[in-house]
Amino acid sequence: MLLLLESSDIHAYLAADEVIDHGHPLVQETSDALWTATGDAYSYAEAAYAFVRDTIPHSADSGDTRVSWRASDVLATRNGICYAKSHALVALLRARGIPAGLCYQRLTEDDGSGAAVHGLVALKLPGSGQWARVDPRGNKPGVDARFSLERERLAFPVRPELGEVDYAEVYAAPHPAPLKALRESADRPELWRNLPDSL
């Protein structure tokens, strides 16, 4: 899939903000530990991906009702939905100078009844001519996302026949619709009601 950068300035995909707070000590500490265990950009990116995918449970899988949205909070609570986990992975990548941004999909129930926006990550490794999408949502029966820069291995390949959409944009900052849902929800049941169904 051809990805479209929201910003033509690569530095936008390295920036820190209130959500992607990669200057936070916990983000830095986690980044340092992962870097020490790897030592090059590709291995680090793969390790950061696996860390977020595998050690921070998706709150729908774990039953955790807390809502986290800031990258450092996701790492501190070891909890979050797809958007939050994506924020954490983007922060870990940017902490090591790897350009990263946020991507989204519109997914539906198998019967086509309901829809929600799903969050994932795009990154560009040094020396690579292209951006690649990865999905740190977390695996479970029926979901087998992998770190792959050559061929996408996302949690949910879209099904256009059900009205699902791959949004091509790579956002430097979280899209306002999912971020609003995260910030304005007191707990996960409320968040489920507030999830946007499209961008």
Backbone as ProteinMPNN parsed JSONL, in Angstrom:
{"seq_chain_A": "MLLLLESSDIHAYLAADEVIDHGHPLVQETSDALWTATGDAYSYAEAAYAFVRDTIPHSADSGDTRVSWRASDVLATRNGICYAKSHALVALLRARGIPAGLCYQRLTEDDGSGAAVHGLVALKLPGSGQWARVDPRGNKPGVDARFSLERERLAFPVRPELGEVDYAEVYAAPHPAPLKALRESADRPELWRNLPDSL", "coords_chain_A": {"N_chain_A": [[0.835, -1.183, 0.0], [0.521, 2.228, -0.805], [1.778, 4.706, 1.145], [0.898, 7.882, 2.481], [2.474, 10.753, 3.485], [1.543, 12.896, 6.056], [2.922, 15.181, 6.732], [5.493, 16.967, 5.069], [7.877, 17.357, 6.242], [10.385, 15.618, 7.617], [11.253, 15.81, 10.204], [9.007, 16.196, 11.714], [8.169, 13.672, 12.255], [9.814, 12.853, 14.186], [9.449, 14.318, 16.376], [8.657, 15.326, 19.764], [5.75, 15.4, 21.847], [2.841, 16.111, 23.885], [1.601, 13.638, 23.894], [3.221, 11.74, 22.497], [5.611, 11.369, 24.215], [8.587, 11.186, 24.231], [10.787, 12.155, 25.565], [10.432, 11.619, 28.191], [11.518, 10.215, 31.307], [10.914, 7.414, 31.745], [10.341, 6.456, 29.19], [12.809, 6.932, 27.996], [14.461, 5.293, 29.592], [13.409, 2.742, 29.019], [13.903, 2.669, 26.282], [16.723, 2.824, 26.296], [17.377, 0.366, 27.513], [16.381, -1.473, 25.634], [17.939, -0.767, 23.427], [20.515, -1.366, 24.304], [20.375, -4.11, 24.32], [20.264, -4.657, 21.655], [21.446, -2.821, 19.542], [21.548, -1.957, 16.833], [19.687, -0.126, 14.336], [17.619, -1.575, 12.943], [17.339, -4.01, 14.429], [16.742, -2.895, 16.895], [14.291, -1.576, 16.346], [12.678, -3.776, 15.767], [12.79, -5.096, 18.228], [11.641, -3.171, 19.928], [9.085, -3.092, 18.863], [8.221, -5.764, 19.41], [8.355, -5.664, 22.167], [6.319, -3.782, 22.863], [4.108, -4.999, 21.652], [3.995, -7.509, 22.961], [4.462, -7.291, 25.776], [2.844, -5.373, 26.822], [-0.314, -5.697, 27.504], [-3.213, -5.628, 25.407], [-5.96, -3.799, 26.465], [-8.54, -4.747, 26.073], [-8.152, -7.448, 25.846], [-6.978, -8.116, 28.276], [-8.8, -7.255, 30.134], [-8.462, -5.004, 31.626], [-9.641, -1.978, 32.852], [-8.677, 0.575, 32.864], [-7.815, 3.658, 31.197], [-5.292, 4.581, 29.156], [-3.246, 6.986, 27.48], [-1.064, 8.644, 26.957], [2.286, 8.102, 25.932], [4.287, 7.502, 27.903], [2.661, 6.84, 30.068], [1.408, 4.551, 29.139], [3.565, 2.794, 29.102], [4.123, 2.81, 31.832], [1.791, 1.808, 33.088], [1.462, -0.531, 31.772], [-0.623, -1.082, 29.942], [-3.232, -0.634, 27.564], [-5.241, 0.345, 24.703], [-5.293, -0.2, 21.115], [-4.618, 2.37, 20.012], [-3.222, 3.624, 22.115], [-1.108, 1.831, 22.563], [0.167, 2.118, 20.137], [1.013, 4.769, 20.359], [2.966, 4.425, 22.333], [4.846, 2.773, 21.006], [5.628, 4.437, 18.861], [6.841, 6.483, 20.33], [9.024, 5.09, 21.478], [10.451, 4.409, 19.164], [11.043, 6.963, 18.053], [12.637, 7.903, 20.1], [15.088, 6.837, 19.558], [15.787, 8.082, 17.239], [14.452, 7.151, 15.0], [12.329, 7.724, 12.418], [8.834, 7.864, 12.852], [5.312, 7.332, 12.649], [1.706, 7.633, 12.944], [-0.884, 5.476, 11.911], [-4.08, 4.469, 10.542], [-6.95, 2.298, 10.448], [-10.221, 1.513, 9.237], [-12.329, -0.658, 10.696], [-14.712, -3.376, 10.748], [-17.382, -5.196, 12.396], [-17.703, -8.757, 12.009], [-20.177, -9.318, 10.894], [-20.739, -6.967, 9.697], [-22.053, -5.084, 11.188], [-21.181, -3.099, 13.087], [-18.653, -0.495, 13.333], [-15.24, 0.539, 13.847], [-12.434, 2.661, 14.393], [-9.131, 1.617, 13.999], [-5.844, 1.633, 15.359], [-2.442, 1.893, 14.237], [1.105, 1.704, 13.395], [3.556, 3.466, 11.463], [6.858, 3.262, 10.181], [10.177, 4.385, 9.346], [13.15, 3.136, 8.52], [16.653, 3.994, 8.888], [18.341, 4.501, 5.827], [16.448, 3.156, 4.411], [14.207, 3.273, 1.698], [11.533, 3.483, 1.944], [8.436, 3.727, 3.81], [7.047, 1.597, 6.326], [4.296, -0.268, 7.563], [3.4, -1.421, 10.814], [1.805, -3.396, 13.327], [1.204, -3.065, 16.622], [-0.769, -4.147, 18.265], [-1.176, -6.558, 19.717], [-1.106, -10.034, 19.96], [-3.484, -12.746, 19.704], [-5.69, -15.594, 19.787], [-6.461, -16.051, 16.424], [-5.363, -13.639, 15.692], [-2.387, -12.584, 14.39], [-0.051, -10.705, 14.26], [3.003, -9.443, 12.92], [6.445, -8.266, 12.932], [7.451, -6.864, 10.082], [9.092, -5.553, 7.368], [9.054, -5.886, 4.701], [6.735, -7.199, 3.773], [3.478, -6.566, 4.688], [2.32, -7.566, 7.861], [-0.146, -7.371, 9.44], [-2.458, -7.014, 12.226], [-5.107, -7.035, 11.426], [-6.01, -7.539, 8.333], [-7.612, -5.545, 5.906], [-11.049, -5.786, 4.864], [-12.518, -4.965, 2.157], [-15.033, -5.527, 1.129], [-16.692, -5.482, 3.308], [-16.825, -2.894, 3.913], [-14.54, -1.978, 5.099], [-11.543, -0.005, 5.602], [-8.29, 0.963, 4.642], [-6.616, 3.596, 5.781], [-4.515, 5.823, 4.132], [-2.839, 7.785, 5.107], [0.007, 8.886, 6.966], [0.308, 9.984, 10.065], [1.875, 12.594, 11.892], [1.276, 13.342, 14.454], [-1.128, 12.123, 16.86], [-4.317, 11.388, 15.41], [-7.045, 13.651, 15.783], [-9.629, 12.52, 16.399], [-9.505, 9.751, 17.496], [-7.814, 10.415, 19.645], [-9.311, 12.218, 21.151], [-11.373, 10.511, 22.027], [-9.898, 8.812, 23.722], [-8.929, 10.629, 25.677], [-11.218, 11.657, 26.826], [-12.591, 9.648, 28.073], [-13.554, 7.942, 30.943], [-13.214, 5.308, 31.649], [-12.652, 2.003, 30.266], [-15.148, 0.818, 29.33], [-16.623, 3.194, 28.808], [-14.927, 4.315, 26.93], [-15.207, 2.468, 24.832], [-17.749, 3.154, 23.963], [-17.226, 5.632, 22.97], [-15.485, 5.384, 20.834], [-14.305, 6.364, 17.632], [-16.001, 5.804, 14.5], [-15.058, 6.248, 12.035], [-12.584, 8.148, 10.171]], "CA_chain_A": [[0.0, 0.0, 0.0], [1.266, 3.482, -0.881], [1.479, 5.547, 2.298], [0.981, 9.313, 2.221], [2.913, 11.465, 4.68], [0.766, 14.093, 6.376], [3.872, 16.287, 6.736], [6.662, 16.773, 4.21], [9.05, 17.57, 7.092], [10.707, 14.371, 8.309], [11.442, 16.097, 11.63], [7.706, 16.061, 12.379], [8.037, 12.265, 12.64], [10.783, 12.628, 15.258], [9.131, 15.293, 17.411], [7.974, 14.946, 21.0], [4.627, 16.245, 22.243], [2.214, 15.655, 25.122], [1.218, 12.235, 23.753], [4.449, 11.009, 22.135], [6.528, 12.067, 25.14], [9.776, 10.328, 24.3], [11.785, 12.7, 26.48], [10.094, 11.188, 29.551], [12.531, 9.275, 31.812], [10.555, 6.009, 31.577], [10.519, 6.135, 27.772], [14.254, 6.886, 27.783], [14.988, 4.098, 30.274], [12.994, 1.575, 28.236], [14.656, 2.747, 25.029], [18.128, 2.474, 26.584], [17.469, -1.079, 27.77], [16.187, -2.171, 24.361], [19.078, -0.48, 22.559], [21.658, -2.125, 24.83], [20.187, -5.516, 23.948], [20.21, -4.818, 20.196], [22.613, -2.101, 19.044], [21.421, -1.348, 15.508], [18.34, 0.419, 14.175], [16.64, -2.595, 12.561], [17.121, -4.896, 15.573], [16.072, -2.105, 17.923], [12.897, -1.374, 15.944], [11.985, -5.054, 15.925], [12.68, -5.361, 19.661], [10.664, -2.224, 20.48], [7.784, -3.589, 18.41], [7.881, -6.963, 20.177], [8.144, -5.25, 23.56], [4.99, -3.183, 22.999], [3.099, -5.994, 21.282], [3.935, -8.696, 23.816], [4.546, -7.068, 27.222], [1.775, -4.444, 27.213], [-1.531, -6.314, 27.005], [-4.34, -4.82, 24.95], [-6.867, -3.839, 27.611], [-9.713, -5.584, 25.769], [-7.754, -8.839, 26.088], [-6.641, -8.317, 29.691], [-9.907, -6.855, 30.991], [-8.094, -3.784, 32.344], [-10.589, -0.916, 32.494], [-8.017, 1.883, 32.844], [-7.573, 4.223, 29.874], [-4.032, 5.317, 29.045], [-3.07, 7.551, 26.133], [0.294, 9.197, 26.836], [3.225, 6.987, 25.764], [4.918, 7.141, 29.176], [1.653, 6.189, 30.911], [1.218, 3.2, 28.603], [4.687, 1.999, 29.6], [4.049, 2.713, 33.295], [0.655, 0.981, 33.513], [1.454, -1.759, 30.965], [-2.023, -1.199, 29.586], [-3.715, 0.302, 26.559], [-5.829, -0.196, 23.48], [-4.408, -0.078, 19.95], [-4.082, 3.731, 19.856], [-2.252, 3.874, 23.172], [0.075, 1.017, 22.301], [0.846, 2.752, 18.997], [1.716, 5.94, 20.889], [4.166, 3.953, 23.031], [5.841, 2.306, 20.035], [6.166, 5.608, 18.158], [7.768, 7.16, 21.244], [10.259, 4.302, 21.588], [11.19, 4.537, 17.904], [11.57, 8.327, 17.948], [13.679, 8.068, 21.112], [16.349, 6.42, 18.933], [15.973, 8.782, 15.975], [13.805, 6.435, 13.898], [11.07, 8.393, 12.095], [7.659, 7.015, 13.036], [4.045, 8.04, 12.684], [0.504, 6.883, 13.281], [-1.781, 5.129, 10.806], [-5.369, 3.996, 11.022], [-7.835, 1.51, 9.603], [-11.619, 1.416, 9.659], [-12.654, -2.078, 10.746], [-16.108, -3.64, 11.082], [-17.721, -6.507, 12.926], [-17.783, -9.745, 10.936], [-21.477, -9.241, 10.22], [-20.891, -5.637, 9.112], [-22.983, -4.288, 11.992], [-20.554, -1.935, 13.71], [-17.318, -0.159, 12.828], [-14.383, 1.327, 14.728], [-11.111, 2.989, 13.859], [-8.034, 0.856, 14.62], [-4.586, 2.359, 15.234], [-1.175, 1.191, 14.057], [2.312, 2.528, 13.317], [4.437, 3.404, 10.29], [8.222, 3.662, 10.505], [11.137, 4.431, 8.231], [14.485, 2.878, 9.06], [17.739, 4.658, 8.164], [18.771, 3.823, 4.608], [15.315, 2.579, 3.699], [13.544, 4.226, 0.82], [10.081, 3.48, 2.104], [7.811, 3.544, 5.112], [6.389, 0.306, 6.497], [3.341, -0.3, 8.677], [3.412, -2.545, 11.735], [0.656, -3.311, 14.226], [1.594, -3.57, 17.939], [-1.987, -4.383, 19.042], [-1.048, -7.717, 20.59], [-1.68, -11.221, 19.331], [-4.408, -13.603, 20.424], [-6.207, -16.528, 18.772], [-7.019, -15.385, 15.252], [-4.592, -12.422, 15.391], [-0.967, -12.952, 14.349], [0.715, -9.603, 13.682], [4.457, -9.643, 12.968], [7.298, -7.181, 12.469], [7.937, -7.151, 8.733], [9.217, -4.339, 6.564], [8.918, -6.254, 3.285], [5.342, -7.544, 3.495], [2.704, -6.264, 5.881], [1.76, -8.658, 8.68], [-0.95, -6.614, 10.385], [-3.421, -7.782, 13.007], [-6.388, -7.133, 10.731], [-6.068, -7.126, 6.924], [-8.952, -4.993, 5.671], [-11.998, -6.489, 4.004], [-13.29, -3.89, 1.514], [-16.424, -5.942, 0.902], [-17.447, -5.161, 4.512], [-16.702, -1.455, 4.15], [-13.314, -1.65, 5.828], [-10.702, 0.942, 4.873], [-6.928, 1.298, 5.042], [-6.319, 5.016, 5.556], [-3.143, 5.856, 3.636], [-2.054, 8.844, 5.733], [0.879, 8.663, 8.118], [0.182, 11.195, 10.861], [2.99, 12.875, 12.791], [0.669, 13.384, 15.787], [-2.36, 11.347, 16.835], [-5.495, 11.996, 14.805], [-7.873, 14.189, 16.869], [-10.812, 11.729, 16.766], [-9.19, 8.739, 18.511], [-7.217, 11.02, 20.84], [-10.431, 12.764, 21.93], [-12.026, 9.387, 22.697], [-9.037, 8.372, 24.822], [-8.786, 11.632, 26.726], [-12.502, 12.003, 27.436], [-13.237, 8.444, 28.604], [-13.124, 7.651, 32.309], [-12.828, 3.907, 31.74], [-12.734, 1.351, 28.956], [-16.521, 0.75, 28.811], [-16.972, 4.49, 28.208], [-14.108, 4.446, 25.725], [-15.827, 1.659, 23.776], [-18.877, 3.92, 23.427], [-16.718, 6.861, 22.348], [-14.565, 5.117, 19.722], [-14.786, 6.846, 16.339], [-16.245, 4.738, 13.519], [-14.351, 6.607, 10.794], [-11.797, 9.379, 10.291]], "C_chain_A": [[0.875, 1.239, 0.0], [0.834, 4.381, 0.27], [1.725, 7.006, 1.956], [1.357, 10.03, 3.503], [2.084, 12.719, 4.863], [1.662, 15.328, 6.316], [5.042, 15.965, 5.815], [7.968, 16.936, 4.992], [9.308, 16.309, 7.909], [10.86, 14.597, 9.812], [10.13, 16.021, 12.406], [7.51, 14.637, 12.903], [9.101, 11.846, 13.659], [10.456, 13.449, 16.493], [8.491, 14.647, 18.635], [6.816, 15.904, 21.23], [4.019, 15.656, 23.504], [1.883, 14.165, 25.088], [2.435, 11.358, 23.486], [5.587, 11.638, 22.928], [7.829, 11.285, 25.315], [10.946, 10.934, 25.066], [11.551, 12.275, 27.922], [11.106, 10.146, 30.034], [12.173, 7.801, 31.596], [10.686, 5.573, 30.118], [12.006, 6.002, 27.467], [14.877, 5.63, 28.391], [14.65, 2.827, 29.489], [13.761, 1.512, 26.928], [16.113, 2.327, 25.229], [18.298, 0.972, 26.776], [17.326, -1.871, 26.476], [17.378, -1.963, 23.435], [20.305, -1.284, 22.991], [21.586, -3.587, 24.406], [20.25, -5.744, 22.441], [21.386, -4.144, 19.497], [22.564, -1.595, 17.618], [19.948, -1.025, 15.28], [17.307, -0.661, 13.852], [16.318, -3.486, 13.758], [16.394, -4.172, 16.693], [14.592, -1.935, 17.59], [12.092, -2.652, 16.134], [11.776, -5.383, 17.403], [11.664, -4.435, 20.323], [9.253, -2.649, 20.107], [7.338, -4.781, 19.254], [7.598, -6.62, 21.643], [6.734, -4.694, 23.745], [3.902, -4.212, 22.698], [2.893, -7.031, 22.383], [3.925, -8.419, 25.32], [3.544, -6.04, 27.73], [0.471, -5.013, 26.673], [-2.523, -5.279, 26.484], [-5.415, -4.937, 26.018], [-8.155, -4.612, 27.337], [-9.406, -7.056, 26.014], [-7.554, -9.103, 27.584], [-7.815, -8.026, 30.626], [-9.624, -5.613, 31.815], [-9.015, -2.647, 31.902], [-9.951, 0.471, 32.476], [-7.799, 2.334, 31.4], [-6.269, 5.018, 29.928], [-3.915, 5.86, 27.625], [-1.691, 8.158, 25.912], [1.288, 8.038, 26.805], [3.837, 6.55, 27.088], [3.933, 6.446, 30.105], [1.377, 4.76, 30.449], [2.332, 2.288, 29.12], [4.592, 1.798, 31.107], [2.951, 1.754, 33.746], [0.636, -0.38, 32.833], [0.022, -2.088, 30.53], [-2.339, -0.211, 28.469], [-4.408, -0.417, 25.42], [-4.88, 0.11, 22.327], [-3.808, 1.316, 19.803], [-2.965, 3.973, 20.858], [-0.965, 3.089, 22.947], [0.863, 1.582, 21.122], [1.608, 3.988, 19.456], [3.014, 5.512, 21.563], [5.24, 3.501, 22.046], [6.447, 3.476, 19.271], [7.166, 6.333, 19.055], [9.088, 6.41, 21.365], [11.093, 4.401, 20.309], [11.826, 5.922, 17.79], [12.687, 8.573, 18.952], [15.048, 7.673, 20.576], [16.525, 7.022, 17.545], [15.391, 8.066, 14.772], [12.478, 7.128, 13.608], [9.901, 7.418, 12.183], [6.42, 7.887, 13.114], [2.903, 7.083, 12.933], [-0.372, 6.692, 12.055], [-3.057, 4.537, 11.386], [-6.06, 3.155, 9.958], [-9.26, 1.673, 10.119], [-11.997, -0.051, 9.553], [-14.107, -2.26, 11.166], [-16.236, -4.996, 11.769], [-17.873, -7.473, 11.748], [-19.109, -9.695, 10.185], [-21.747, -7.867, 9.614], [-21.711, -4.681, 9.956], [-22.37, -3.023, 12.571], [-19.17, -1.707, 13.148], [-16.563, 0.633, 13.885], [-13.059, 1.58, 14.024], [-10.063, 2.254, 14.68], [-6.724, 1.599, 14.359], [-3.393, 1.45, 15.07], [-0.066, 2.189, 13.761], [2.977, 2.374, 11.952], [5.814, 3.898, 10.715], [9.084, 3.633, 9.263], [12.535, 4.27, 8.815], [15.543, 3.627, 8.254], [18.171, 3.837, 6.96], [17.649, 3.204, 3.82], [14.64, 3.656, 2.863], [12.06, 4.312, 1.052], [9.668, 3.323, 3.558], [7.129, 2.181, 5.143], [5.456, 0.386, 7.696], [3.51, -1.578, 9.489], [2.293, -2.321, 12.751], [1.01, -3.912, 15.587], [0.414, -3.939, 18.84], [-1.829, -5.485, 20.084], [-1.769, -8.897, 19.988], [-2.584, -11.985, 20.291], [-4.914, -14.613, 19.411], [-6.91, -15.785, 17.636], [-6.307, -14.107, 14.857], [-3.111, -12.765, 15.488], [-0.172, -11.872, 13.624], [2.205, -9.841, 13.9], [5.187, -8.382, 12.524], [7.853, -7.576, 11.107], [7.955, -5.863, 7.939], [9.004, -4.625, 5.086], [7.459, -6.497, 2.909], [4.543, -7.344, 4.77], [2.16, -7.518, 6.542], [0.96, -8.015, 9.807], [-1.923, -7.527, 11.133], [-4.699, -8.033, 12.217], [-6.262, -6.653, 9.28], [-7.5, -6.665, 6.614], [-9.746, -5.835, 4.675], [-12.908, -5.445, 3.351], [-14.757, -4.242, 1.312], [-17.31, -5.676, 2.12], [-17.361, -3.671, 4.847], [-15.47, -1.056, 4.94], [-12.374, -0.836, 4.941], [-9.309, 0.968, 5.492], [-6.737, 2.777, 4.749], [-4.836, 5.13, 5.222], [-2.249, 6.85, 4.38], [-1.205, 8.325, 6.883], [0.906, 9.983, 8.882], [1.379, 11.358, 11.794], [2.524, 12.924, 14.246], [-0.63, 12.586, 15.726], [-3.505, 12.105, 16.168], [-6.414, 12.481, 15.935], [-9.027, 13.286, 17.303], [-10.481, 10.62, 17.768], [-8.599, 9.336, 19.782], [-8.306, 11.601, 21.736], [-11.144, 11.648, 22.693], [-11.212, 8.918, 23.893], [-9.079, 9.359, 25.984], [-10.09, 11.893, 27.474], [-13.229, 10.807, 28.035], [-12.658, 8.1, 29.971], [-12.658, 6.213, 32.476], [-13.058, 3.256, 30.368], [-14.17, 1.159, 28.466], [-16.979, 2.072, 28.183], [-16.192, 4.713, 26.921], [-14.723, 3.669, 24.563], [-16.998, 2.404, 23.133], [-18.411, 5.135, 22.637], [-15.826, 6.627, 21.126], [-15.129, 5.677, 18.411], [-14.998, 5.689, 15.371], [-15.642, 5.047, 12.153], [-13.508, 7.841, 11.083], [-12.359, 10.438, 9.348]], "O_chain_A": [[1.866, 1.298, 0.727], [-0.33, 4.77, 0.362], [2.658, 7.327, 1.221], [0.645, 9.933, 4.503], [1.938, 13.516, 3.936], [1.219, 16.398, 5.898], [5.524, 14.833, 5.782], [9.046, 16.679, 4.457], [8.525, 15.975, 8.799], [10.626, 13.685, 10.605], [10.138, 15.807, 13.618], [6.781, 14.418, 13.87], [9.271, 10.664, 13.956], [11.098, 13.303, 17.533], [7.877, 13.583, 18.557], [6.884, 17.075, 20.857], [4.624, 14.786, 24.13], [1.883, 13.503, 26.125], [2.652, 10.356, 24.168], [6.424, 12.351, 22.374], [8.131, 10.788, 26.4], [11.989, 10.295, 25.205], [12.384, 12.544, 28.788], [11.512, 9.281, 29.258], [13.062, 7.006, 31.289], [11.098, 4.446, 29.841], [12.423, 5.078, 26.768], [15.722, 4.986, 27.769], [15.496, 1.949, 29.317], [14.213, 0.446, 26.511], [16.665, 1.569, 24.431], [19.247, 0.377, 26.266], [18.063, -2.829, 26.247], [17.784, -2.888, 22.731], [21.039, -1.814, 22.157], [22.612, -4.223, 24.162], [20.287, -6.889, 21.99], [22.234, -4.825, 18.921], [23.464, -0.86, 17.211], [19.071, -1.578, 15.944], [16.222, -0.661, 14.434], [15.147, -3.698, 14.071], [15.538, -4.749, 17.364], [13.735, -2.128, 18.453], [10.957, -2.612, 16.608], [10.721, -5.885, 17.79], [10.904, -4.871, 21.188], [8.336, -2.579, 20.925], [6.214, -4.807, 19.754], [6.72, -7.208, 22.273], [6.029, -5.085, 24.675], [2.897, -4.286, 23.405], [1.76, -7.39, 22.702], [3.419, -9.246, 26.079], [3.407, -5.855, 28.939], [0.172, -4.831, 25.493], [-2.657, -4.193, 27.048], [-5.752, -6.044, 26.438], [-8.797, -5.086, 28.275], [-10.302, -7.829, 26.353], [-7.91, -10.166, 28.093], [-7.834, -8.487, 31.767], [-10.46, -5.205, 32.622], [-9.15, -2.386, 30.707], [-10.61, 1.445, 32.112], [-7.623, 1.514, 30.499], [-6.162, 6.005, 30.657], [-4.427, 5.26, 26.68], [-1.202, 8.181, 24.782], [1.148, 7.087, 27.575], [3.901, 5.354, 27.371], [4.324, 5.553, 30.858], [1.142, 3.869, 31.265], [2.078, 1.154, 29.525], [4.941, 0.731, 31.61], [3.152, 0.975, 34.677], [-0.099, -1.278, 33.245], [-0.47, -3.201, 30.72], [-1.799, 0.894, 28.423], [-4.205, -1.609, 25.192], [-3.783, 0.625, 22.545], [-2.621, 1.446, 19.503], [-1.894, 4.465, 20.502], [0.134, 3.617, 23.12], [2.093, 1.528, 21.114], [2.724, 4.235, 18.998], [4.048, 6.157, 21.388], [6.417, 3.811, 22.229], [7.658, 3.505, 19.053], [8.225, 6.752, 18.588], [10.154, 7.025, 21.356], [12.32, 4.47, 20.378], [13.008, 6.041, 17.468], [13.59, 9.367, 18.689], [16.067, 8.132, 21.093], [17.328, 6.526, 16.755], [15.789, 8.338, 13.639], [11.587, 7.125, 14.458], [9.961, 6.303, 11.665], [6.466, 9.024, 13.582], [3.103, 5.881, 13.11], [-0.577, 7.614, 11.267], [-3.112, 4.156, 12.556], [-5.8, 3.276, 8.76], [-9.473, 1.94, 11.302], [-11.99, -0.627, 8.465], [-14.672, -1.409, 11.854], [-15.327, -5.824, 11.728], [-18.14, -7.05, 10.623], [-19.166, -9.991, 8.991], [-22.829, -7.616, 9.084], [-22.038, -3.584, 9.504], [-23.004, -1.968, 12.538], [-18.574, -2.609, 12.558], [-17.167, 1.314, 14.714], [-12.631, 0.804, 13.17], [-10.105, 2.267, 15.91], [-6.515, 2.133, 13.27], [-3.322, 0.379, 15.672], [-0.278, 3.397, 13.866], [2.964, 1.294, 11.361], [5.93, 4.834, 11.506], [8.78, 2.965, 8.275], [13.036, 5.152, 9.513], [15.353, 3.871, 7.063], [18.347, 2.623, 7.059], [17.851, 2.77, 2.687], [14.524, 4.807, 3.284], [11.383, 5.128, 0.426], [10.43, 2.858, 4.406], [6.687, 1.674, 4.111], [5.768, 1.015, 8.707], [3.729, -2.661, 8.944], [1.888, -1.186, 12.998], [1.11, -5.133, 15.71], [0.579, -4.035, 20.056], [-2.302, -5.347, 21.212], [-2.915, -8.777, 19.553], [-2.462, -11.883, 21.512], [-4.577, -14.484, 18.234], [-7.828, -14.998, 17.862], [-6.601, -13.536, 13.806], [-2.633, -13.187, 16.541], [0.32, -12.088, 12.517], [2.616, -10.373, 14.931], [4.622, -7.536, 11.829], [8.636, -8.52, 11.0], [6.945, -5.164, 7.85], [8.795, -3.701, 4.3], [7.001, -6.055, 1.856], [4.89, -7.89, 5.817], [1.617, -8.408, 5.886], [1.334, -8.101, 10.977], [-2.174, -8.66, 10.723], [-5.303, -9.101, 12.318], [-6.398, -5.456, 9.028], [-8.471, -7.312, 7.008], [-9.197, -6.49, 3.788], [-13.941, -5.079, 3.912], [-15.621, -3.365, 1.321], [-18.534, -5.644, 1.999], [-17.771, -3.241, 5.925], [-15.367, 0.081, 5.402], [-12.393, -0.947, 3.715], [-9.164, 0.992, 6.714], [-6.7, 3.173, 3.584], [-3.993, 4.596, 5.942], [-1.025, 6.761, 4.29], [-1.62, 7.461, 7.657], [1.457, 10.975, 8.406], [1.84, 10.395, 12.406], [3.279, 12.589, 15.159], [-1.179, 12.392, 14.642], [-3.643, 13.316, 16.342], [-6.55, 11.792, 16.947], [-9.376, 13.285, 18.484], [-11.126, 10.552, 18.814], [-8.847, 8.831, 20.876], [-8.225, 11.485, 22.959], [-11.483, 11.813, 23.864], [-11.768, 8.656, 24.96], [-9.246, 8.964, 27.138], [-10.066, 12.307, 28.633], [-14.375, 10.939, 28.464], [-11.444, 7.982, 30.139], [-11.818, 5.919, 33.326], [-13.586, 3.877, 29.446], [-14.41, 1.323, 27.27], [-17.645, 2.071, 27.148], [-16.727, 5.235, 25.943], [-14.755, 4.16, 23.434], [-17.221, 2.306, 21.927], [-19.112, 5.61, 21.744], [-15.451, 7.586, 20.45], [-16.307, 5.481, 18.116], [-14.263, 4.702, 15.412], [-15.7, 4.23, 11.234], [-13.687, 8.502, 12.106], [-11.841, 11.553, 9.293]]}, "name": "protein", "num_of_chains": 1, "seq": "MLLLLESSDIHAYLAADEVIDHGHPLVQETSDALWTATGDAYSYAEAAYAFVRDTIPHSADSGDTRVSWRASDVLATRNGICYAKSHALVALLRARGIPAGLCYQRLTEDDGSGAAVHGLVALKLPGSGQWARVDPRGNKPGVDARFSLERERLAFPVRPELGEVDYAEVYAAPHPAPLKALRESADRPELWRNLPDSL"}
